Amino acid sequence: MSDARQLAYLAALGVDVYVRRTAADAALSPPALAPTAEAPEVSPMPGAGIEAGLEWEPLRALVSGCTRCSLHQTRTQTVFGVGNPHARWMFIGEAPGADEDRQGEPFVGRAGQLLTSMLQAVGFKREDVYIANVLKCRPPGNRDPKPEEALQCRGYLERQIELVSPALVVAVGRIAAQNLLATDTALARLRGKVHALGARRWPLVVMYHPAYLLRSPGEKRKAWQDLLFARQTFRRLEAGEQVLP
């Protein structure tokens, strides 16, 4: 991405940038995306249910007809996930909202548009990454997911992570981070660290949710810091470095 375009995206995010031209500028160029490869053989996570071992289309069909919790009674449709099925980055939010419930795709409302701009600011197109949610159905009134609802959807999400096999998982917002990491630790204490997700120890970092940034524009700089940390972590992973303790 050109410097001018990146600066334009950062300006849209409300982040002031002061550019100093040095030889190190080249080091800030967006990471090269690995070419799409044939889908590898993927083993299911321990404890997974009927979704274990399913490939993409059977898994999507299973989610589409899911009645495991009461949310199926109020949804318009399930919201499965979208993006590159072999992405190096996987973003996971908490649950669909009204726009997502209508369109069947995660992060398509105002928060989704901001997330797309944030991705572009670090050199990614939306279709370069994979985006999913902890829940596949919208909770009524956009309330927080209940623990039992997240538990019923957990196997679906775990299988999606297995199929994508990302280098890096990004938890979008407090609720997603706390659900994925099974913790009640505040988001501020989870930021800026690399966490291990699940038995496979997928590297995971957290970031502010775009919806929160729309309500609190003054926090956009922190969100930019989160993305820079994610990009730095990704580059370390691609270089073969150990990022987990």
Order of alpha helices (4+ residues) and beta strands (2+ residues): alpha-alpha-beta-beta-alpha-alpha-beta-alpha-beta-alpha-alpha-beta-beta-alpha-alpha
